[in-house]
């Protein structure tokens, strides 16, 4: 009851703000999200906005300038109920401007792009698509914040400060996470997907951070923080992450998965539930213990993972995890040393 009342109040407030600040959706821009291809279809994703706002951070930029740029990423003007087209396939944007185009599979692998047209804009926008290689042996599903890059998501205030006062040039990625995912990727042979509680508003920002720091790129599954007639803010962290894992495993049914996360947002609980649902499809779990490390609850969750007999690694860094994987599942994992030609 209270949530429903808050939903109505927030929706009315947004509509008043639209009128007061004059946010007419006159422009037509596409914010492209990384899509993905399966053996059955190609998924092209994005969002139509009246204006694109990027984090074009510069070295030495002040925290206030960073805050202003990051704030603008959340103050979007969505274009709802407009037509987008790719080849012979059309779709309508939803209330928040999001769209998904489902194309027939064509056997591609690696990176490619699809030109997407939007009603009211003459020029197409290329939307990237990633297709796992036919010789992939497993896939990786990884969290982002405090797993791949330092955020402080285990503390709300630290998380907000890091998010809003940094830029794509100042955000720090963990060297051990880059080394691990680079090793697991095996020069693109094994796909990496990212599942995060970060909002879709940060998709372009995160792609820039990945490019700047050398994090292996891959399709992202983020959350919608928007407000509509049918949705109040977003679904919960655990529900979103669990549903995304289920979806990825369902569209790549022949590939086992390595799950990477951190203890700061209780990923161990989410991954334990995934093991209960998918059993041996989960080949291994790796967890970073950020900040103050693992508390009693984290240790309990780690022990529950160990009881499943799924190879599990938990520590302040991912150093040594690749070697443990090679020992636990030599049929799937090879170390960098074994890959080197003799």
N, C-alpha and C positions, 0 to 999 in steps of 0.2 A: 504493500500500500504506500509506504513512504517512498520507496524507489520510484513508483509510478508517478507520484506527485512531483518528485524532483525532476523526473524525465520531462513532464509537461512544462514545469517552470523553466528548465534549461532550454527547451525547444522554443518557447515564447521569447526568452531572452535573446537567443540567437537571431530570431526573426526581427526583433526590434533593432538589434545591432546592425543587421543587414540594411534596414531602412535608414538608420541614423548615419551610418558610415558610408552609405551609398556603395554597395558592393554588387553592381550589376554584372552579370556574367556575359560580357560582350566579346571578349577574346576567346580563342579556341587554341589551347596548347595541350600537348600530351606529355605527361610525366611517365616515361616508359619504365616498367619494372622488368626484371629479368624473367623471361618465361622459360618453359622447359618442354622437352619432347619425350614421349613414351613410344612404345611400339605400336600404340593404337591411335595417338593423336598428338597434336602440337598445341600447347597452351601459350597464348600471347596475352600479356597482362599490362595494365597501366591505369592511368587516371586522367580525366580531362578536366583541366582548370582554365580559368580565364587568363591566368598569368602564372608563369613559372618563377619561383624564387629559389635561387641556389645559394650554397655556402661557398662563395668565391673568396675564401679567406686568404690573407696575405701574411707573410712572415712578419712578426712584430706587431700584429694587430692587437689592439687593446681588448681586455675582457668585456668592456662595455660594447664595443663594436661586434664582438663575437655574440654577446647576448642579443643584440638587436637583430643580427642576421638569423640566429637560431629561432628567435621569437617569430619572425616573419614566416618561417617554414610551417608554423602551426596556424597561421592566420591565412587560410586558403579560401579561395572563391571557386567552389566546385561548379561544374556544368553538368546538371542532371538531365536524364531522359533525352540525350542526344545520340545520334547514330555514328558508330565507328565501323570501319570496313577494312578488311584485309583480304585481297584477292576477291573471291566470290562469297566470303563469309561476312555477315554483319551482326552487330550486337548493339544493345542500348546501354548507356551508362546508367548506374543506379542513382539513388538519392544523393550519394556522396561523390558522384563522378567516376566511380570505379567501373572498369569493364574487363571482361574476359572473352577472348575470341578462341574458339576451338576449331582448329584446322585438321584436315586429314593427315595422317602420318605419311612420311615420304622416305623413311630409311636414313635420314641424315644422322650425323653424329658430330660432336664438338660444338663450336660456337658459330652462330649464324644470326641473321636478323630478318625481320619481316616488316615491310612498309605498311604503316597503318594510316588510313585517312580518317579525318573527323569532319563531320558536317560543319560547314562554315569556314574551313581552312583549305586552301588550295594545295599546299605542299604536304606530302606524307611525312611521317615521323618514323624512323627506324626503331623497332623494338627488339632488343636482344633476346635470343633463345639459346638455351644450352641443352644439348642432347648427349646423354652418357654414351660412351663407346661400347661397341658390341662385345669387347673383350674385358669389360669391367668385372672385377671379382667381388666387390662389395661397394657399399656407399657409406658416406659419413653424414650424420646429422648433428650439427653443432649449434650450440647457443653462441651468442655474440658477446654481450656485456659480461665482463669479468671472466669470460672464457677465452675469447680471442683478443679482446682489447680491454684496457683498464677503465672501469666506469665507477665502481663503488655502488653497484645496484643493491648491495646488502644493506645500505643505509640510504633512506629516502633523500635526506638533505644532501648527502655527498653525491648521490646520483644526479639530482637536479643541478647542483653546482657544476659538476663535471660536464654534464650535457649542455648547459646553456652558456658557460663561460669559455668553452673550448671551441676550436675550429677543426676542420678536416686536416689542417696542417699540424695541429698540436696534439691531437689525440694519439695515444700511445698503444701500440699493439704489443702483445707478449711475444718475445722472440722464440720462446719454447713452443708456443702454440703455432706460430708460423712454420717452425721446423717440423713439428709433428704433422700438420695437415699437408705440408709439401711432400713429406715422406709418404703419407697415406694416399695422397692423390696420384703419386707415381707418374708424374708428367701428364696428368689429365686422364689417366686410364680409369681411375675410380672417382666418381662424382662426389662433390661436397655440397650439401644443402644447409642453409642456415635458418634456424627457427628462433625467433626472438620476440620478447614482449615490447620491443621498440615499435613505435607507430610507423605506418606507411609513409608519413610525412618525412621520415628520415631516410628513406630508401636511397635517394640520390646522394645524400650526405655520407651514408655508409659506404656506398660504392666509391666515393672519393677517398675515404679513409682506407679502404681496401687497396686502392690503386697506390696511394702514397706510402703505405706501410709494407706492401708485399703480401698481404693476406690472400690466400688462394680464393678467387672469385667463385660464385655459384648462386643459384636461385635462392631468394630469401622468402620466408613466410613470416610476415610481420603482422601487427594488429591494427585494426581500424579504431581510432579514437574519436571518430565522428559522431554526430548527433543526427538522428532521423526519426521519422514517425514510428519506426519499428525497433529502434535500437537506442539504448541509453549508454553512451560512452563506449563500452567494449565488453567482450567476454573476459573471464578471468585468465590469469597467467597460466595456471595448470591446464585448464580446459583447452586454451589455444594451443599450447605446446603439445599436449597429448593428441589432439585432433590432427595437428599438422604431421606428427610422426606417423599416425595411422594412414593419412592420405599418401604420404611419400612411399610408405611400404606397400600400399595397395597398388600404386601405379608402376612400381618396379618389383613385382612379386618374386623375381628370381634372385634378388640381391640381398644378402644379409647386411646388417647395419652396425656401424660403430656409433655410439652416442657420446658426444662430448658436452660437458656442461660445467657448472660450478655449484658449490654448496651454499652460496649466498642467497639464492632464491629457491632452495629446496628442490633442485633438479633431481636429486637422488630419489625422492618420492615419485616424481613424474616418470622417471626411467624404470623404477621398480614396477610401476603399474603397466608400462609398455611391455616389460618382460612377461608379466602375467598374461597380457593379451596376445603377444606374438611369439613367446617361447624362444626357440633357437634362432629365429630371425634376428634377434639381437646378439651380435657376435661378441661385443665387448662394450664396457662403459668406462669413460675417463672423466674424472671430476677434479677441477681445481678448487682449492680451499683458499679463497681470497681474504684479504684484510686480516682480521684477528684469527683466522683459521676455523677449525671445526669445533662446534660446541657439542653438548651431550646429545642434542637432537640429531645433529649431523652425523655423529658417530653411530647412533642407533640406525639411521637410514642407510649408512654405508654398510653396516653389518647385515642388514636385511638384503642388500644387493649381493653381498658375498654368499649368503645362504642360498641364493638362486643358482650358484655355481657358474654364473656368467662371469668371465674374466673382468675384474673391476680394479681400477687404479684410482686412488685418491691421494692428493698431496698438494703442497703449495705451488708446484709447477708440473708440467707434463714431461719433464726430463726423465728418461728411462722408460716411458710408456711404450714406445715403439718396440724396444727390445723385449719387454714383457709380452707384448702381443705376438711377436715372432715365436716366443717360447710356448705360449698358450695355444696358438692356432697357426702352426707353420704352414698349414694348407692354404691359409688366406693371406698371411702377412709376411713380408720380407723386409729385413732391415736395409738401410742404406748401404751397409758394408757388403751385404750379399748381392746387391744390385750392381755393384761396381764390376766392370769386366776384369777378368784375371789376366 
